[in-house]
Amino acid sequence: MKDYTYSPLKGPKAQIRLVRLLPLITTSEQHDSHQLELRCTLKSASLKDNPEYTALSYTWGTQGRTSRLIVKDDKGDPANGETSILITPSLEAALLNFRQPTECITLWIDQLCINQDDISEKDLQVPLMRTIYEKARDVLVWLGPSTDGSDHLLKILNEVGKQASQAGLLNGDKSNSEVAHAFEVSLSELLKPGSLGPRFTIPTESLRSFVARPWWARVWVVQEISVASSVAFVCGHQRITYDHLRNALQFYAFYILNKAEKFQARHLIAKLFTIRTLLVLQKAPCDSAATQMLSSSYKYKCQKELTGGHGFLRILELSHVVKDSNHRLRLQATDDRDKIYGLLGLVKNADKLGIQPQYGKELPAVFIEVARALLKSGQVDLLWFCQFPKSEGCFKLPSWVPDWTGYIQAPYGSNFSSTSSQFAASGGAKARIGHIDNEEGCVNLQGVFVDDVEVIGRVWEERPGSGTHRGELKKSELFSSRGFHMKIVSPFIQELNLFFDDALSKGTALDPSVIEEARWRTPIGDKEWEDEVASARRATNQSRGVHLEVCRRIEVQKSIPVSRKKQTQKRRFVLLHVLWFLLRVLGYLFWALLRFLFKRLYRLVVMPQVPSEKDSSFVFPIDTGAGVSYMNFMQQMYGRRPFRTRNGYVGLGPAAMTKGDIVCIILGAQVPYVLRPHGKGRYQLIGEAYIHGIMDGEFMDTNTLTVEFTLC
């Protein structure tokens, strides 16, 4: 059979192709294997005519185009015969699922409706994709065939989402108490015999598999479901609407939180006999890729209604920045150029940037074009995302161009709420962008020299994604539900305090009162959670109180002899293993004896784990909102390095900084930056820095001499 040959799209730019998927049975004759093959027709249409179609969202997969789709002549000319197009197995599975027994369905599918072998056509069609998904009657998301009990899971999620939606779990801006009430209402409805019943459960393993499917991490997904008017998710033989799934996953998060609170309230003995509950809590996928994707798309819809959408820099931040060491959802694309082009459709006033998809360009050239366009528009905060060194595939990028394929840590100035004051290191100065040399990859920026880096500290572990085992510490190894781990936090806090002490003893440009304030603001980047919202604000005295308690416990811990620590740890280890052995051997036969032993061992084994002056593992309990906030923002400093400058400025900088680097403030920037002399009056951008005492324009008030920094 001949390969299908695409005819060029003619006419206006809004011209597209549509797939008409033919039904399973097309004749009255008994169907055979030949008739079971997938068949379709392809025809062109204009978006200006508002054609009716369903847009398909799916993953291409990694197997290549190995399956065959038969294309019939759309004009019914038998002389043209039948041709075929090679498609991916994942698309074949989707079409087999959606094909109707007796009716045709009209679809838009990127793999078929865009000639993938024609780069010039892709350049013209990709900018239309936002409009294509926006004008579609509905968007069907194909998550894949039924596996791991997904059919049963979606039946439960449909009912849960329905009840949660009716209770208004996610309706508008609710207070914590209103959300808790909506959860209780929906839970009571689900427990009724007419619903899921009093013994209903959400299968954890099935849900873990469902929310980890590859579709949730695709970069194109953000646009496809954010602009659509109606979205339905299809997995195997079941489907669920966008609203029901979003409500169901939010309900599940509250459901697990509710279980956790009840578990913590139980007596120790009761906990041991509900170990299954503990395992469920540990494996619960509350903050999954699916939850984050649905939340992001919903926020985009809300922002679009309020202000018309986000600028390109904000879209890139929301899509590619890793918020902390445990928040590792990174959007993927078969072609890394789509990490830019796949988001352009979401950008407010994107046409003003002048960026057009060009798949013939090399990847570094695409990233350079984006950086140049954003800098020319005065958005110097683009430099937030320039982290050093670049990834292997983009090592030739200029230092002032972000590598959107690599790990990008949350910047100091990101995620502030609209009611909080932002950093303003350059004061009210506006950005001054000089010449951008396209050939040598240099850009000239006006700024103010601050100081030379004189001493650097140790990196607070390694940043995730650095390829080292130390950089892959899990959250449980860094922090615990009982508090901060001493072995991680103590060296970090002590080194910062040592730098502050040195600055005071050797003389500093800052007032001593500013130094004392910097001691508690610096470890968290001067940020804390704002009440009732998932955004940050500048740190307040509640963070100061947490820091003082942390330092106090560090001092107490230092006074405990090392031999005593080891003896305590060894005693716990032995007692816990003896306890477990007794439980397994004696069981219910010696219940009374076990009860006696538990009471005796409780003080020896459990009580020392509660943070106290004798605790050898934890330095501060985080059962308060202030403690949780302090822990989270200290965690965001993970992978950064303390430093001190020649004139006594102390702060946090990038892991790659070294002695001899300089600190400067670029005009128009919110934060200072670390630069490295690179010869011939040029510099490499190493990364951003936090230095308390110059973050609000204080340095600019007394230092007005600007110089030109050439970044390469």
N, C-alpha and C positions, 0 to 999 in steps of 0.2 A: 504494500500500500504506500502511495506517495505521501511525502511530508506536506503538511499544509503550508501554503505560501501566503504571508500577510500582504494585503493590499494597503498602500500608504493611506493614512487618514487625510482626507482633503477637506477644504472648507475652513470655517472659523476655528479658532483655538479651542473652543469648547466641544470639539468633536471627540467622541469616545467610541469604544466598542462595547457591545453587550453580548453575553452568552445566553443562548436559549437552550436549556437542558431538556432533552427529549425524554418522554416518559418511558417506563420500563417495558410496557407492551404497546406496540404501535399497530399491530394487525390482529385479526381475529384468529390467525393460525396459532398452533401450539408453539410456544416460545422455546427456543433452543439456546445453546451457549452463545451463538452469534448475536442473538437479539438481546442477551443480557449485558453485552458490552455497553460502556458509556458512550452516548452519542449526543451531539449538540450541533447548533448552528451559531455562527458568529456574524453579527451585523453591526454597522456603524449607526450612531445616533448623536444628536446634539443635546447638550445639557440645557441649552436655551429652550428646547421644546418640552422640558420637564418629563422625560420618559419615566415609566414606572418600572422599578427594578429593586432587587435586594442586593446589598453589598455584602460580600463575604470577608470575614476576618479570620485568619488562620496562620499557622506556621508552615514554612516551606519544608522544614526538616533538614536533615544532613545527608540523605541518601541520594540526592541528585534526581534528575528527571528520568525515571526509568519505566514509568507506567504510560499506557497509551489511551488517548481520548480520540474517538472518531468524530470528524467534522464533516457534516453533510452540507451540500451547497444550499445556501439560504434562499436561493431563487427557485429551488426545485428542479434544476436542470440536470437530468440523469447523465448527460454527456460529460459533465464535470466529475461524476463519480464521487467516491469518498476519499478523503485524505485523513491524516492523523497528526496529532500533536503529542509530543512527549510531555508528561506532567509528573510531579512528585507523588510518591505514594500517599503522603498526607493529604494532598488535594484529592486524589482518587478516592480515599476513604470518606472524605467530606461529601463528594458528589454522590457516591453510592448511598450515603445516609440521607441526603436531601432529595434524591430523585423520587418523583411521584409515580404511582402506578399508571395513571391515565392522563395526567395533565402536564403541560410544559411549565417550567418556571424560568423567569428571566433574572440573571445574576450579573453582577460586575465582579470579576475576579482578576486581580492584578497579573497573575501568572499567565492568563489567557488573553486578557483585554489589552495588554501592552506587549508589543513585540520585544521580548527580552534580549533579542540579539541586535536590536537597532538602538544604539546609544542616543542618537539624535531624537528618536521618538520618546525614549525614556525621559530625556531632558524636558520635553514639552508636556508629557503626561503627568509626571510626578507633581508639578505645581497644581494640577487639577484635583488631586486626590482628596484634599479637604472638601472641595465642593461636591465631589462624587459621593463621599460618605454623608455629607450634610443633606444632600437632596434625595438620598436613598429612602425608599418607603420604610425600610427597616434594615438593621445590620444583624447578621447572624454570625456569632462567634463559634467556630468549631474548635473545641478543646481536645478532641480525639475520641477514640472508641472507648467502650466501657472497660474499665480495669479497676481492680482493688475495691470492688463494691460501690462503684460510682453511681450506678442506677439507684440503688437503695439510698445512698447518701443524698442525692438530689431530690428524691421524694421527701425526705425529712427536711432538707433546706428550704424547699418550696413552702412547706407548711409553716416552718419557723419564720421564714421571711414574710409570709402573709400575715401571721399574727403580730409580728414585730412592727410591720408597716401599719396595721390597723391601730396599734397602740401608740403610734407616733414616736417610735424610738429615735428616729433620725430627722424628725420634722423641725426645721428651724434651729435657732440658737437656744438650747435648753440649759438650765443649770444642772449641776450634778444630781441634785435631789429629784428634779423632774425626769431626768434620764433614768435614774434608779427606779422611780415609780413606773415609768413606761416598761422597763424590763420586768418588774414584778407582775404587771398586768398581763403582758404577753406570756410570761412563764405560767401563770395560773390558767390561762386559756389553753396552753399546750398540754397541760397536765390533765385536762378534762377527758373523759372517755370518748367523746365525739371527735377529739383531735388525735394527738399522738399517744395520749394515755399517761397514767401516773408513772410508768416505768420507762419512759422514753429516754434515749441517750443519743448523742451525736457521735457516730463512730470516729474516733480520733485518727486511726491509721488511714482510713479512707479519705478523711478531710486533709490530712497531711499530704497525701498523694495528689489530691485534687488541686490544692492551692500551690503545688510545686510544679505543675505542668509547664512546659516551656513557653506557652503562649503568654503567660503573665509577665515575662521579662522581655518581650519584644519592644523595640523602640517605636515601631509604627502603631502599636496598640494604643498609645497615649492619644494620638490624633483620631484614630478610627472610632473609639468609643466616646471620646470627649465631644465631638461635634455632631454625633448621630442623634436623631430625634427619638429613636426606639432601638433598644439593644436586647437581644436574647442570647443566652449562652446555651450551647448544645454540647452535651457530652454523652456519647453512646446513644441510647434511646430516650434520654430525658433532656428536658430543657427548663431553664429558669430565667426570669426576667432580670434586668439590671437592678431594679429597685429591690426585688425580693432577695437577690443574692447579697446586695450591700447590707440590707437590714439583717439578714441571717448571719453574716459574718460578724457584724457588730454585736448581735445578740450572743453569739458564741463567746466573744471576748468577755462580756459581762457574766455569762454562764460559768466560765472557767474562774473568773475572779471571785464569784460567789462561792464556788466550791473550795477555792483556796482559803477564803476567810473562815469557812466552816471547818476545814481541816485543821487550820492553825489553832482554832478555839478548842479543839478536842484535847483530852488528856493524853499523856504519852502512850499509855497502854492501848487506848482506842486507836491512836495513830498507827501503831504497829500492826493492828488487825485490819487496817484499811490501806494497806500498802499499795493496793491497786489504784486507789484514788491518787496517791502521790505520783505513781508512774504516769497516769493520765495527765496530771498537771504539768509534769516535766516535759511531756511530748506535745503539749497543746500548741497548735500553730496559730497563736493569737495575732502576732505581728508578721503575717506572711506576705509574700509578693502579691498575692491576690488582694489582700486587704489594702496594701499600699497603693496598688494600681487603681482600685475602685475609688479610694479616697482622693487620689490625685486628680482623676478625671472629674469627680464631683466638684472639687475645689475650682477646677478650671471653668466648669459650667457656671458656678456662682460668680467668679471673677469676671467672666465675659458679660454676664448680665449687669454687673455693677459698673465696670469701667471699660468694657470692650475687650478685655483680655490682658495678658502680660507682655512685656517687652521680651526680646530675644534672650537677653542675658539672664533674666529671671526664669525663663523656660528651660534654658540650659542648666541652670542651677538645680531646679526642681527635678530634672530628669537624670542628671549624671553625677551629682554630688553625693558622696557617702556621708550621712549625718553623724555617725559615730562608728566605733570599732565593731559594733555588733549589728549595725544596720547596713547590710551589704548588698541590698538589691541594686544591681547595675543593669541597665537596659542593654540588650544585646541586638546585634544586627548582622545579617550575613555579609553585608557590605558596610564597612565602618563609615563610609561617607554618609550613610543613612542616619548616623547619629546626629548629623546636622540637617540633612534634607528631610528626614522623617519628622522633624519638629517645626520646620518653617511654616507649615500650614496653621500652626497654633499661635503664631506671633502677631501681636497687634502692630499694624502699620509696617508689615514686613517689606513691602515694596520700597519703602524709603531707604532700606539698607542696601538695596541693589544686589542681593545675593540670589542667584538663580542656580538650580541644579545643573551640574555639568559632570556627568559620570565619566567623561574622558579625562578629567583632571586626576592627578595623583593625590593621595590622601593628605599629605602635608600641605599641598597647595590649597586644598579646601579649608583646612584649619587656619591657614595664614589669611585667606580671603575673609573669613568670618572675623578674626581678630582685628584686621585692618579696618573693616567696616564699623565695628563697634567702637574702636578707638577714635576713628574720624568723627563719630557722633558724640564724642566726649565721655564715653563710658569707661573711664580708667579703672573702675572696679573690676573690669575684666581680669586685671592682674591678680586678683584674689586666687584665681583658679590655675595660675601658672606655678606648678610645683616641680621641683628639681630633684633628680634628673628625669628626663622623659622616658617613656616606655621604649622597648627595643625597636618597635616598628616606626617610631616617630622621633628617634634620637637626633635627627638632623633639624628638627624644628627650632626656630629662634627661641630664646628663653622667655620672651614676652608673649608667646603664643601658647595657649592651653592645649594640652594633649587630652582630648576627650575620650581616648581609648583607655587611658590609665586610671589609676586610683586617684580620686580628687577628694581631699579632706574638706569637711565643712569649714568655711572661712570664719574668721573672728566676727565679721560684721553681718553674718547671715542670720536669718530666722528671728529678727527682732519684730515685736508686734508693732502695729501702727500707732499705738499710744506711747511707746517707749522712745526715749531719745536714742539716736544712733551715734556711732563713733564719727568723729569729724576731725581727724588728725590734721588735715590741711585747712581747718577753719572754714571760712567762707570763700576761699580762693577757688576760682574756676579752672578747669583743666585747660592746659595749653599743649596741644599736640603739634609737634613740629613735622619735619619731613620724614616720610616713611620710604625707605630705600627698598624697592622691590627686588633688586638684584642681589644685594648683600644681606637682605633680611634684617635691617636695622630700623629702629624708630627713635626719634628724639622727643623726650618728654621734659618739661620744665618742673623743677622741684627744689627742695631745700635740703642741704646736707645736715645731718644730725650729729653723728659721731662714728668713731671706729670701734669695731668689736675687739675687745681686749681678752676676754675669758669666755669660754663656752663650757657648758656642763654636759652631762650625759643625756642622751636621748631617753625620754621616758618610755622605755621598752622600744619596740620597733613598730612602725605603722603597719596596719593590716595591708596585705597585698605586696609587701616588700620581698616576699619569697623566703623569709626566715621563719623558723618554727616559733621564735619568740614573738613574731608579728602576728601569729595566729592564735594568741591567747583567747580563750572563750570568756564570756562575761562572768561565768561562775568562778573563773580563776582570777579575775581582776577585782570583782566586787561580789558581795553575797547579800542575801536577804537580811543578814545580821549586821552588815556594815562593810567598811572598807578593809581590804586586806593590808595588813601592816607591811609585809615584805614589798609591796608594790608602791604604796602611797608614801611611806615614811622617807625613803631616799629622795623622792621628788620634792616633798615639802622641805626637807632639811637642806637640800642643795640650794633651793630658792632662798631660804632664810640666810644661808651662808653668804650668798651673793649680796643680799640686802645689807647684812652686817659689814661686809667688805666696803660696800658703797658708802656707808655711814662713816667708817673709820678712815677711809682714804680721801673722803671728800666727794660730794656729789652736787650736780647742778640742781637737784630737786630739794625742796624743803623736807626736813626729817619727818614731819607729819604726813607728807605725801608718801614717803617710803613706808611708814607704818601702815598706811591704808593700802598700799600696793601689796603688802604681804598676804592679805586675804583676798584681794581682787584678782591677782595674777594667776593663781592655780586654776581658776575657773574662767579665765578670759573676761572677767567682769560681767558675767551673765548668770541669770537664774530664771526659773520658770515663772511666768506670770499667772496669777490665779485664774482658774476656770478656762484658760485657753492654752493651746499647745504651741505657744510662742514664747520668746524670751524677752526679758527686760534687763536693764542695767542692775547689777547686784545691789542689794540693800543690806541693812544690818542683820537680817536673819541669816544671810550667808556668812557674815562676819562671826556670828555666834557659833555656827557650825565649825568654821575654821579654827576658832579659839579652842573648841572642845577637841578637835582633831589634834592640835598641837599639844594640848595638855596630856592627852592619852599617849602621844608619842614620847613625851618626857617620862611619863610613868613607866612605859614599856622599857625605856632605856635603863631604868634603875633596877630592873629584874635581872638577876644573874643568868647567864647563858645556860649553866648546868641545870638550873631550876626549870627553865623553859623546856629543855630536852626531856627532863624527868617527867614533867607534866604531860607532854605530848606522848611519851612512851606509855604512861599510865592510862591515858585515854585510849590509846590504840589497843592495849591488852584487855582493858575492861570491855570495850565494845565488842571485841572478838569473842570473849567469854560469854557475853550477853547473847550474842547471836547463836553461839553453839548451844546454850541452854534452851533457847527458844525452839531450835530445830529438834533437839533430842527429847526434851520433856513435853513440849506442846501443852495440850489441855490437861494432861494427866497430873501435872504438878502446878496447877494454876495458882493455888494458894502460896506455894513457895516462890513462884515467879513474881507474884504481886509483892511479896516481902522484899525480894531482891531488887525489884524495880525501885521501890521506895528508898532502899539503902543506896543504890547506885545512882539515883536521880541527881543527888547533889554533887556526886563525883564526876559524872559524865555529861549531864545536860546543863547544869547550872554554870560551869565554867565557860560554856559556849555563848552565854549571854554576855555582851560586852561589859567589862568591868575594869577596874584598875589592874587586875591580875591577868587579864586576857592576853594571850600571846599571839592571837591571830587577827583580831579586828580592833580598829581604833575609833569607830564611831557607829552607833546604830542608825539605820536609815528608816526607822518606822515613823518619821515625821516628814512632812512635805518639804521642809527646808533641807533635811538630810538627803532625800531623794534627788532634789534639784542640784545640790552641791555635787553629789556623786555623778549625775549625768553630765554636768558641764565640765567637771574635772576629767571625765572619761573622754570628752571631745578634745582635750589637750593631748591625748594619747599620740605618741609619735613626734612630739615637739621637743625642743631643746632649750633649757634655760641659758641665758647669757648675760654678760655685763660689759658695758662699753667703757672706754677710757675715762669719760667724765661721770661715770657712776649711774648710768641708766641701766636698769635691770628689767628683763622681760623674757618672753618666750618667742622663739623663732623656729624656722624650719630645721629639720633633722640634718640637712646637707650643709648648713652654715658652718663656717670655721673662723678661726682667729685671722684678722686682717680684712674681713668683709666690712662693709660700711652699712650704716642705717640712714635712710633718707625718707623724706615725705614728698610724694609726687603731688603736684597741685591738682585739686579736685578729688583726691583719694580720701577714703575714710580711715585707712590704717597706714602705718609706716611699712616700709619694705626693706629687705636685706638685699644688697647688691654686691657683686664680686668684681673687682677690677680685672679687665680682660685684655689690657694692652691697647695702645693707640687711643687712649681717652674713652674707651668703651667699657661697658659693664654687662655682666650676666645677671639676670633676675633670679635670685635664689628662692625667694618666697616672701610672704607677709610676716609681720611681727606684731606682738602686743607689748607695749611699754606704758605702764600706768604713769600718768603725769604729762603725757603728750598726746593722748588719744582724743582730746577735745579742742585742739587748736592752741594749747598753751604755748607750745614751742614757736608756733608761727607768730604769736603776738610780739615776741622779742627778737625774732630772726627773720628778717624780710628779704635777705639777699638770696635771690634765686639763681640757680645754675641749670645748665642743660645736661641731662643724662642721656647718653646714646646707648640704648639697649640692643644687644645683638643675640 
